[in-house]
């Protein structure tokens, strides 16, 4: 099997926030359980990445 590299996708801070919001909305529609927890965890990761990217691009200030 040949190792194929996928193209790297760079998302903007706004796009990351939109993905996180969509995941939070999707999780709200699910009953409690493993799938909901995984979706919430993924949403938190996207939100955190958006904050970090914002800090790096000077759009946000780091926490004090």
Rosetta blueprint (number, residue, H / E / L):
1 X L
2 X L
3 X L
4 X L
5 X L
6 X L
7 X L
8 X L
9 X L
10 X L
11 X L
12 X L
13 X H
14 X H
15 X H
16 X H
17 X H
18 X H
19 X H
20 X H
21 X H
22 X H
23 X H
24 X H
25 X H
26 X H
27 X H
28 X H
29 X L
30 X L
31 X L
32 X L
33 X L
34 X H
35 X H
36 X H
37 X H
38 X H
39 X H
40 X H
41 X H
42 X H
43 X H
44 X H
45 X H
46 X H
47 X H
48 X H
49 X H
50 X H
51 X H
52 X H
53 X H
54 X H
55 X H
56 X H
57 X L
58 X L
59 X L
60 X L
61 X L
62 X L
63 X L
64 X L
